[in-house]
Amino acid sequence: MARKRHSAFQRPEAAELARRLSESRRHLQVVLGPRQVGKTTLVQQVIEQLQRSVRFISADEPTLRDAAGSST
């Protein structure tokens, strides 16, 4: 059985992201910031708390990173 990670630290932005994800209207939510500041952890904590299914895409994935770096 997989163990859930629980973090004692809750980022201030978590409440705003949870509120937006709980809205009845569906919108794309983008979490931006420098690398290694906890964006993925923030999203994972909020998703676990809300217990909702979501689609998560990271711009660190090589195919997205390569596409973002190429200009036409």
NORZIGI-V881749 format. One record per backbone hydrogen bond with DSSP energy under -0.5 kcal/mol. NH is the residue of the N-H (numbers start at 0). CO is the residue of the C=O. If there is no record, write none. Layout:
NH:CO
NH:CO
This chain:
9:7
10:8
13:10
14:11
15:11
16:12
17:13
18:14
19:15
20:16
21:17
22:18
22:19
26:24
29:27
31:29
36:33
41:37
42:38
43:39
44:40
45:41
46:42
47:43
48:44
49:45
50:46
51:46
55:53
60:57
63:60
64:60
65:61
66:62
67:63
68:64
69:65
